[in-house]
């Protein structure tokens, strides 16, 4: 199950290394469930990006999210049946703003299904039933509960006149 736009291999690893961010995998006792917590790895990678990259978690989620997600996945030992990345386009057709209707990983709020909802262009981690990004270190069951989606959803609801 490969979700997002894809890891760009050595060139992306080189760029992250140039920022002082390690892409060396952590050695786990086993793959999949029961590993050292992904939340620990996410915190480490987020701290490296904010300290060495001189950015905020907002900056990570608004321009560096793919690099961040790939660094986490690399650090976790790579994609597996429990771990992948997604991007917004996994669920939305950018040409006509239509929603794929896939609810396995969460669902668009019902009041936005018929609207011209324009999702944020975002890449995040999906691990063992939860979605994570640089602002959501504990994970959520529905990707629409990630802060970047919550903020954008509220902004668009106001713009569409769905809320005051």
N, C-alpha and C positions, 0 to 999 in steps of 0.2 A: 504494500500500500504506500505509494509515493504521492505526497500531496502537493507540495509547492512547486515553485518555479525551477528548482534544481540547484544543486551544489556545483559550483564552477571549478572545482578541483584545485589544482596547484596554484593557479593565479589568485584565487580567493584566499587560499591558505597563506600565500606569500604576502598579500595585502594585510591580512590580519596579523601575521608575524611582524610586519613592518610597524604596526600599531602597538606592538608589544603584547599581543593577545595570543596565548598559547592555543594551539589546535591539537596538541598531543592528547590522545585518548587516555582517559582514566581507566585503570585496570579494575574490572569488576569480578566478583566471584562467580556471577552468572549473568546471562543476558535476560532482558525482559523484567518481569515483576520481581520485587524484593531486592532490587539493587540499592546501593547507597542512594539516598534520595535525589531525585532530579531537582528538587527545590534547592538543594545545596549547590549543585552544578550551576543552576540558573543564577543563583546569587553570586557565585564566583565570577561567572562570565559577565554578568551585569556590572559588578564592581570593576572588573578589568576594563570594560568599555568606558565606564564613567571616569575612572581614575587615569587610565593611560590614553584614552581617546578624548579626554577633556570634553565630555558631553554629558547630557542629562538622560534620564530614562525616556523623557519625551523625545529627545533627539534620536535615540535608538529606535523608537517606534515610528518615527517620522523621517525615515531616510536610511537607517542602518539596520532595519529589522531583519532583512534577509541574511546579512553578515552575522548578526547576533544569533539567529536561529541555527545557522550552519555551524557556528562555533560551539553552541550547546550540543548539537547532534554529534559533531566530531568528538567532543569531550566525553560524550556518553558511549562512544564506540561505534557510532554510525546508525543508520536506519535499521530498524528491526520491526517485528510484528506489532510492537507496542509504541514505537517512537517514529514520528515523521514530522514534516512541516506542512502547513497549509498556507495558501494565500487567498485573498478575497476572491480571486477569479475562479477558485474551485467551486464557488457557490453562486456566482453571479455572471450573467452574460453582459459584458461591458457594452456591447453594441446596442442592446435594447433595454438594459437595466432589469432584465427578467431574472427572477430567483429560480434556482434549480429545483427547489422544493425538497432537497435532501435534508431530512431532519435527524439523521443518525448522530450528527455532531453538534446539534443545536438548531435553532430555528429563528428565522427573521420574525420580529414582532408582527402580529397579524395586521395591525393598522398600516404597516408599511408594504405589505405584499403587493397591493395594487398601485402603490405610488411609484414615482420615479426615484426610488431610493438609490443613492449613489454611494456604494460602500467605500470606506477608506481603502486605499491600496496598502495592504498590510500583509506581512508574513509572520506566522507564529508557530509555536511548537504544539503538537498534539501527542500526549503521552498517557497511555493507560487510562483512557477515558476522560482526560482533562486537557484544557487549552491553557497555554502559558505564553506570556510575552514579558518584556522588560518591566512593565508596570504591574503585572499580575503574577507574582512569584508563587502564590499558593495554588493556582489553577482554578478553573471554572468548568462546569459541565457544558455550558452553552457558550459558543464563541461570541455571541452577542453580549455576554456579560464581561468581556474584556474591556478595560477602560476606554480604549480607543474607539471601539464600536459604541459603547454607551454614550460617550461624548458626542460622536458624530450623529448617532440616532436622535439624541435630544435636539441637537442643532437643526437637523433636517425636519423633525416633527414641528418645531417652531416655524421654520421656513415654509412648510407646507400648510400651516395653519391647523395642525392636528392638536397642538397644545399652545397655551399662552406663554 
